[in-house]
Every structure is written in structure tokens, then in C-alpha cells.
Amino acid sequence: MPNYLDIDELAELLGTSSTTIRRNLRLAARNVPSKMHIPGTKMLRWRRADVEVWLEEQVAMFGPHRSKN
């Protein structure tokens, strides 16, 4: 299922930990892309296309991250 990400793949893509993603799902859902529900399972999955849209929205809303040199 290359079009779907598990929590570890999402964490790697976002540069964070799976623990942080789980915490944000509970406390600040707006800080992570919307997850999918796969009927009959408790697996967390994200559609790659949805994650890409969410990332673009974050950049548009907050601007690109700029490091100080």
C-alpha cells in the first residue's frame, strides 16, 4: 500500500516521533494530517495525497521554516 502511510512513515516524513503524533491526535488534532479509518481495524493510516495537501496548507498558513545563519 504505497499510497498509505503508517504512523512511523508519517513521523519520518514530518520529522517528528510517532509518540508526538499520537499525543497530537489526542490533544491537538489540527497539528497532524487527518487520519483514515480502516473498518474492522485499529490501525492508524494516512493517505499520502492528504498528507501532501496538509503540508502545503501548513506552509501557506505559517510560511516556510527559516533557519537563522
N, CA, C and O of each residue as an XYZ file, in Angstrom:
276
protein
N       0.826     -1.186      0.000
C       0.000      0.000      0.000
C       0.878      1.261      0.000
O       0.917      1.970      1.005
N       1.568      1.549     -1.082
C       2.462      2.706     -1.079
C       1.752      4.050     -0.975
O       2.384      5.049     -0.631
N       0.454      4.097     -1.263
C      -0.276      5.360     -1.172
C      -0.731      5.674      0.250
O      -1.315      6.729      0.501
N      -0.464      4.761      1.174
C      -0.880      4.933      2.568
C       0.335      4.874      3.472
O       1.239      4.064      3.270
N       0.345      5.742      4.469
C       1.457      5.807      5.417
C       1.022      5.284      6.771
O      -0.096      5.546      7.215
N       1.905      4.545      7.429
C       1.628      4.192      8.823
C       2.215      5.293      9.701
O       2.808      6.245      9.192
N       2.054      5.169     10.989
C       2.463      6.255     11.890
C       3.968      6.502     11.864
O       4.410      7.644     11.983
N       4.756      5.442     11.709
C       6.210      5.624     11.656
C       6.636      6.335     10.378
O       7.532      7.179     10.403
N       5.998      5.996      9.261
C       6.304      6.663      7.993
C       5.884      8.128      8.040
O       6.599      9.000      7.547
N       4.729      8.394      8.633
C       4.275      9.774      8.783
C       5.244     10.556      9.663
O       5.607     11.687      9.340
N       5.657      9.963     10.760
C       6.595     10.633     11.671
C       7.890     10.975     10.947
O       8.419     12.076     11.105
N       8.397     10.052     10.165
C       9.631     10.304      9.418
C       9.428     11.448      8.427
O      10.273     12.337      8.319
N       8.319     11.424      7.709
C       8.024     12.469      6.732
C       7.908     13.845      7.388
O       8.357     14.843      6.825
N       7.303     13.896      8.581
C       7.109     15.164      9.281
C       8.303     15.564     10.146
O       8.344     16.675     10.675
N       9.268     14.664     10.288
C      10.443     14.972     11.098
C      10.150     15.006     12.579
O      10.695     15.836     13.306
N       9.289     14.104     13.033
C       8.918     14.042     14.435
C       8.860     12.571     14.852
O       9.249     11.691     14.084
N       8.385     12.312     16.042
C       8.288     10.928     16.511
C       6.841     10.444     16.456
O       5.907     11.245     16.424
N       6.674      9.143     16.445
C       5.319      8.577     16.473
C       4.636      8.901     17.800
O       3.413      9.026     17.851
N       5.408      9.035     18.861
C       4.845      9.418     20.156
C       4.237     10.810     20.084
O       3.151     11.042     20.614
N       4.929     11.734     19.436
C       4.412     13.093     19.279
C       3.137     13.093     18.451
O       2.187     13.808     18.772
N       3.110     12.304     17.400
C       1.902     12.230     16.573
C       0.740     11.687     17.389
O      -0.362     12.232     17.326
N       0.964     10.631     18.147
C      -0.116     10.078     18.993
C      -0.614     11.123     20.003
O      -1.818     11.267     20.217
N       0.314     11.835     20.608
C      -0.061     12.865     21.582
C      -0.882     13.963     20.895
O      -1.901     14.404     21.426
N      -0.436     14.397     19.723
C      -1.174     15.429     19.000
C      -2.551     14.948     18.560
O      -3.492     15.741     18.534
N      -2.693     13.685     18.217
C      -4.001     13.147     17.857
C      -4.976     13.292     19.026
O      -6.161     13.558     18.824
N      -4.470     13.117     20.245
C      -5.318     13.237     21.432
C      -5.566     14.682     21.841
O      -6.683     15.046     22.209
N      -4.526     15.501     21.777
C      -4.583     16.827     22.387
C      -4.683     17.997     21.412
O      -5.219     19.049     21.758
N      -4.174     17.819     20.209
C      -4.135     18.935     19.242
C      -4.216     18.375     17.828
O      -3.248     18.448     17.071
N      -5.355     17.822     17.475
C      -5.525     17.125     16.198
C      -5.194     18.004     14.991
O      -4.827     17.483     13.938
N      -5.316     19.310     15.125
C      -5.005     20.198     13.996
C      -3.517     20.177     13.648
O      -3.124     20.639     12.577
N      -2.689     19.643     14.548
C      -1.247     19.603     14.329
C      -0.779     18.382     13.560
O       0.421     18.195     13.358
N      -1.714     17.553     13.130
C      -1.383     16.386     12.303
C      -2.415     16.263     11.180
O      -3.553     16.706     11.331
N      -2.020     15.666     10.059
C      -2.984     15.454      8.983
C      -4.124     14.539      9.434
O      -3.967     13.761     10.375
N      -5.257     14.636      8.767
C      -6.398     13.773      9.089
C      -6.053     12.319      8.810
O      -5.449     11.991      7.788
N      -6.444     11.469      9.726
C      -6.154     10.040      9.572
C      -7.324      9.337      8.896
O      -8.435      9.864      8.837
N      -7.059      8.151      8.393
C      -8.084      7.317      7.776
C      -8.595      6.324      8.797
O      -7.885      5.957      9.733
N      -9.810      5.898      8.615
C     -10.337      4.804      9.416
C     -10.491      3.604      8.496
O     -11.203      3.669      7.494
N      -9.827      2.517      8.834
C      -9.961      1.283      8.079
C     -10.920      0.404      8.864
O     -10.587     -0.053      9.958
N     -12.114      0.162      8.316
C     -13.127     -0.608      9.042
C     -12.590     -1.951      9.544
O     -11.882     -2.664      8.832
N     -12.943     -2.269     10.776
C     -12.560     -3.546     11.363
C     -11.160     -3.592     11.935
O     -10.712     -4.646     12.387
N     -10.453     -2.455     11.925
C      -9.091     -2.430     12.471
C      -8.915     -1.211     13.374
O      -9.743     -0.300     13.394
N      -7.831     -1.225     14.107
C      -7.448     -0.061     14.913
C      -6.178      0.583     14.346
O      -5.573      1.448     14.980
N      -5.786      0.150     13.146
C      -4.565      0.672     12.533
C      -4.733      2.145     12.164
O      -5.778      2.563     11.665
N      -3.691      2.912     12.419
C      -3.662      4.305     12.009
C      -2.995      4.373     10.645
O      -1.898      3.847     10.458
N      -3.656      5.018      9.693
C      -3.116      5.187      8.350
C      -3.469      6.573      7.844
O      -4.492      7.150      8.213
N      -2.596      7.093      6.988
C      -2.809      8.386      6.358
C      -2.609      8.223      4.862
O      -1.676      7.553      4.420
N      -3.488      8.840      4.087
C      -3.307      8.842      2.636
C      -2.196      9.821      2.308
O      -2.204     10.966      2.761
N      -1.245      9.361      1.519
C      -0.102     10.199      1.151
C      -0.573     11.519      0.517
O      -0.032     12.579      0.829
N      -1.567     11.459     -0.360
C      -2.079     12.666     -1.023
C      -2.649     13.650     -0.003
O      -2.446     14.857     -0.135
N      -3.360     13.153      1.014
C      -3.910     14.029      2.056
C      -2.803     14.698      2.863
O      -2.912     15.867      3.231
N      -1.744     13.951      3.133
C      -0.614     14.498      3.891
C       0.064     15.601      3.090
O       0.425     16.638      3.647
N       0.240     15.389      1.789
C       0.869     16.402      0.949
C       0.040     17.684      0.917
O       0.596     18.779      0.990
N      -1.284     17.559      0.807
C      -2.164     18.733      0.830
C      -2.055     19.435      2.175
O      -1.948     20.661      2.224
N      -2.081     18.677      3.268
C      -1.985     19.246      4.612
C      -0.672     20.018      4.768
O      -0.658     21.118      5.321
N       0.428     19.441      4.280
C       1.718     20.128      4.377
C       1.705     21.440      3.594
O       2.218     22.452      4.071
N       1.126     21.426      2.402
C       1.034     22.654      1.613
C       0.208     23.710      2.345
O       0.551     24.892      2.326
N      -0.868     23.290      2.981
C      -1.694     24.225      3.744
C      -0.924     24.816      4.918
O      -1.065     26.000      5.224
N      -0.113     23.997      5.574
C       0.675     24.481      6.708
C       1.676     25.531      6.252
O       1.859     26.550      6.918
N       2.324     25.285      5.120
C       3.297     26.246      4.598
C       2.585     27.537      4.207
O       3.092     28.626      4.476
N       1.415     27.428      3.574
C       0.666     28.618      3.181
C       0.215     29.416      4.402
O       0.220     30.647      4.388
N      -0.172     28.703      5.454
C      -0.686     29.360      6.649
C       0.430     29.982      7.493
O       0.297     31.107      7.976
N       1.510     29.258      7.664
C       2.557     29.684      8.591
C       3.841     30.124      7.912
O       4.741     30.640      8.574
N       3.945     29.930      6.606
C       5.152     30.296      5.869
C       6.221     29.238      6.011
O       6.150     28.382      6.893
N       7.216     29.299      5.137
C       8.307     28.312      5.197
C       9.149     28.521      6.452
O       9.295     29.638      6.947
N       9.686     27.437      6.942
C      10.575     27.499      8.105
C      11.891     28.119      7.678
O      12.497     27.687      6.697
N      12.324     29.105      8.393
C      13.588     29.763      8.076
C      14.543     29.586      9.235
O      14.220     29.895     10.382
N      15.717     29.086      8.921
C      16.711     28.928      9.971
C      17.590     30.168     10.023
O      17.810     30.828      9.008
N      18.091     30.479     11.215
C      18.973     31.628     11.388
C      20.403     31.164     11.146
O      20.856     30.179     11.729
N      21.094     31.873     10.293
C      22.509     31.540      9.998
C      23.414     32.532     10.641
O      24.634     32.429     10.514
